[in-house]
Amino acid sequence: MPVLRTLPWRALGAAGGVGLLLAGMARWLVDADPWLALNLLRAAALALALGLAFLLDDPARHTTAAVPTRRPVRQALRAVLVAPFAALAWTAAVLLVPEEIRPPVGPLTLEAAGAVTLALAVAALAVRFSQAPEPGQAVAAAVLTTAVAAPLLLPGRWAMFVAPDDDRWAASHDRWAWVLVAAALVWAACGPERSGRRARSMRASGASGV
């Protein structure tokens, strides 16, 4: 399948490998505790999101814009093809953490899903509003900056990264659910080609084929 060959497997493999190394530290370090394990898994989720920031990179973007298959379908196909890899990488990272210090898996998986979907939404924004065929590097930088800045800039009552025994744990995951939904909506909204661009691409393709 041609789409398989165009997927950023190198970036995805590196992200998955880094995530597994980070999660594995909770097993290898003799003084690992629940708080360290929680943050190592959060770092693994961020690594996976950074890898998926490259998902919509397409060196042949200006050629594929003229094919009959619309961009939302092409993007959805890419996501479907990498979903098993992402799920496997996250599951392996979680299982690497010893059960006695493993944080609640459900809420943490929500955080990971929110981070990944946010990366895909930013990538979709970059594809829609720029001509860059491979915006993944800039998208990854934006996601990383957001992850670093959020704990520093958000008020304490809106904290996104808290411990399970913190009174704000449930509320923080309500906010993560909103991040997930909002990012999914942005990704969906940015999927179609901008008005007129697809028509111009089709005309250009037709002219070059004459």
C-alpha positions as a printed Julia matrix, in Angstrom:
210×3 Matrix{Float64}:
   0.0    0.0     0.0
   1.53   3.36   -1.06
   0.38   5.15    2.11
   2.4    2.76    4.26
   5.6    3.79    2.51
   4.95   7.48    3.12
   4.3    7.19    6.85
   7.03   8.63    9.13
   8.08   5.26   10.51
  11.5    6.54   11.57
  10.0    9.26   13.77
   7.34   6.9    15.1
   9.9    4.2    15.89
  12.16   6.68   17.66
   9.22   8.03   19.68
   8.09   4.55   20.66
  11.63   3.56   21.63
  12.14   6.66   23.78
   8.77   6.09   25.43
   9.69   2.51   26.33
  13.06   3.59   27.71
  11.42   6.24   29.88
   8.77   3.86   31.19
  11.39   1.17   31.75
  13.28   3.45   34.12
  10.46   2.93   36.64
  11.4   -0.77   36.67
  15.17  -0.39   36.57
  15.62   2.33   39.18
  15.74   0.87   42.67
  14.31   4.01   44.28
  11.39   4.47   41.85
   8.17   5.58   43.55
   4.59   6.22   42.34
   5.26   9.93   41.66
   8.32   9.13   39.53
   6.45   6.38   37.69
   3.58   8.79   36.96
   5.89  11.38   35.45
   7.87   8.82   33.48
   4.66   7.6    31.89
   3.64  11.18   31.16
   7.01  11.69   29.49
   6.44   8.49   27.47
   3.04   9.81   26.35
   4.66  13.1    25.31
   7.32  11.21   23.33
   4.58   9.32   21.49
   2.73  12.58   20.77
   5.93  14.14   19.4
   6.38  11.18   17.08
   2.8   11.46   15.84
   3.33  15.17   15.18
   5.03  13.96   11.97
   2.07  11.81   10.9
   0.69  14.26    8.33
   4.07  14.99    6.74
   3.84  14.23    3.03
   6.8   15.04    0.77
   4.5   14.58   -2.24
   1.76  16.8    -0.76
   1.47  19.1    -3.78
   1.09  16.08   -6.04
  -1.41  14.15   -3.92
  -3.59  17.27   -3.58
  -4.74  16.58   -7.14
  -5.74  12.93   -6.63
  -9.44  12.0    -6.39
  -9.17  10.86   -2.75
  -9.85  13.86   -0.54
  -7.41  14.95    2.14
  -9.59  14.02    5.16
  -9.74  10.45    3.88
  -5.98  10.33    3.36
  -5.35  11.71    6.84
  -7.84   9.3     8.43
  -6.18   6.38    6.64
  -2.8    7.43    8.02
  -4.24   7.59   11.53
  -5.88   4.18   11.19
  -2.64   2.59    9.99
  -0.56   3.9    12.9
  -3.22   3.42   15.59
  -2.23  -0.21   16.34
   1.43   0.82   16.67
   0.55   3.69   19.02
  -1.73   1.49   21.12
   0.91  -1.24   21.35
   3.65   1.25   22.3
   1.5    2.8    25.03
   0.41  -0.59   26.39
   4.01  -1.79   26.53
   5.06   1.4    28.32
   2.33   0.97   30.93
   3.2   -2.68   31.52
   6.88  -1.83   31.99
   5.97   0.07   35.15
   5.79  -2.3    38.15
   2.21  -2.84   39.26
   2.88  -1.69   42.82
   3.84   1.83   41.67
   1.77   2.0    38.48
  -0.57   5.04   38.42
  -4.27   4.69   37.49
  -4.13   3.53   33.88
  -7.48   4.87   32.67
  -6.96   8.53   33.58
  -3.36   8.43   32.38
  -4.44   6.93   29.06
  -6.87   9.84   28.74
  -3.92  12.22   29.19
  -1.95  10.34   26.51
  -4.91  10.39   24.11
  -5.35  14.11   24.71
  -1.67  14.82   24.03
  -1.64  12.7    20.87
  -4.85  14.24   19.51
  -3.52  17.72   20.28
  -0.39  16.94   18.24
  -2.54  15.74   15.34
  -4.72  18.86   15.56
  -1.68  21.15   15.43
  -0.35  19.14   12.48
  -3.69  19.51   10.69
  -3.62  23.26   11.33
  -0.12  23.47    9.87
  -1.15  21.51    6.78
  -4.27  23.6     6.22
  -2.72  27.04    6.71
   0.73  26.56    5.21
   2.24  25.14    2.07
   4.92  23.15    3.93
   4.83  19.49    2.86
   6.56  18.36    6.06
   5.59  20.59    9.0
   6.22  17.87   11.57
   9.36  19.41   13.03
   7.63  22.73   13.75
   4.55  20.92   15.05
   6.64  18.81   17.44
   8.37  21.95   18.71
   4.99  23.62   19.31
   3.64  20.58   21.19
   6.79  20.31   23.31
   6.65  24.02   24.13
   3.01  23.71   25.13
   3.75  20.74   27.39
   6.58  22.61   29.12
   4.73  25.92   29.41
   1.36  24.6    30.59
   2.44  23.71   34.16
   4.19  27.07   34.48
   1.47  29.32   33.05
  -1.8   27.69   34.09
  -3.27  28.74   37.46
  -3.16  26.08   40.15
  -6.91  25.53   39.98
  -6.55  24.61   36.28
  -3.6   22.28   36.75
  -3.38  19.52   34.17
  -0.59  17.44   35.73
  -1.43  16.42   39.3
  -0.94  13.35   41.46
  -3.69  10.76   42.01
  -4.0   11.71   45.68
  -4.47  15.39   44.81
  -7.98  16.79   45.23
  -7.71  18.19   41.69
  -7.13  14.77   40.08
 -10.7   14.24   38.85
 -11.13  17.86   37.73
  -7.85  17.76   35.82
  -9.07  14.79   33.83
 -12.32  16.55   33.05
 -10.1   19.18   31.46
  -8.13  16.49   29.62
 -11.39  15.18   28.2
 -12.18  18.67   26.92
  -8.71  18.92   25.38
  -9.29  15.61   23.61
 -12.69  16.64   22.24
 -11.57  20.14   21.21
  -8.44  18.8    19.49
 -10.47  16.18   17.62
 -12.88  18.87   16.41
 -10.01  21.1    15.25
  -8.44  18.18   13.41
 -11.75  17.38   11.7
 -12.35  21.03   10.79
  -8.88  21.4     9.28
  -9.11  18.25    7.2
 -10.71  19.6     4.0
  -8.69  21.6     1.52
  -9.12  25.36    1.75
 -11.7   26.74   -0.67
 -10.32  26.95   -4.18
  -7.02  25.22   -3.49
  -8.18  21.76   -4.56
  -9.72  23.14   -7.73
  -6.47  24.92   -8.62
  -4.49  21.73   -7.93
  -6.8   19.73  -10.16
  -6.49  22.29  -12.96
  -2.72  22.34  -12.6
  -2.59  18.55  -12.72
  -4.79  18.5   -15.8
  -2.66  21.11  -17.52
   0.56  19.24  -16.78
  -0.92  16.04  -18.16
  -1.81  17.59  -21.51
